[in-house]
């Protein structure tokens, strides 16, 4: 494998690794940000459940349905684990397990549960108006998951284009960097076929290639001198 190809492959591997790490960090950060936004909205939905309890009698003003935005699920669960009030689209069965409800009675918790085969983000916290009760607010993570999936697809497509561009750029860079070396090789080949005492042109770049040309010229001068002495 030529140096140019090895350089292109190395650049492509490094670019792929760096892009994969960067993409993973970006998706993880985006997922965390979306989840934090969902948690904040769930907290707002849970806070609205308190308006359905009379501040004087403590009775539920609407024991059948809690009115809220349709995509959210809001439930009030009593101390026995029974759902005593729920939002319009929520079933009258608790989203959380008894152990999860027990933990929610101690303080606010966030978790991801499964409802009808779909992941649901859930907030549960003690219902201050009724000791032992828990208010539960949940929302489907379908929109968040769809957004992350779309971002991942775009990152994969962009990553492939980035890696290909890096490989082509590395190949072009290697070609440009090795062009003076190839010129020296052709000059050396031409001198080896001739019987003259010529030398190779030294580029004015003052770099490693120029130093190589000067060294090869010194070598050629020494060889020519030795041949001349041998002839004499």
Buried (B, 14 or more C-beta within 10 A) or exposed (E): EEEBEEBBBBBBEEBBEBBBEEBEEEBEEBBEEBBEEBBEBBBBBBEBBEEBBEEEEEEBEEEEBBEBEEBBBBBBBBEEBEBBBBBEEBEEEBBBEEEBBEBBBEEBBBBEBEBEEEBBBBBBBBBEBBEEBBBBBBBBBEEBBEEBEEBBEEBEEEBEEBBEEBBEBBBEBBBEBBEBBEBBEEBBEEBEEEEEEEBBEBBEEEEEBBEBBEEBBEEBEEEBEEEEEEEE
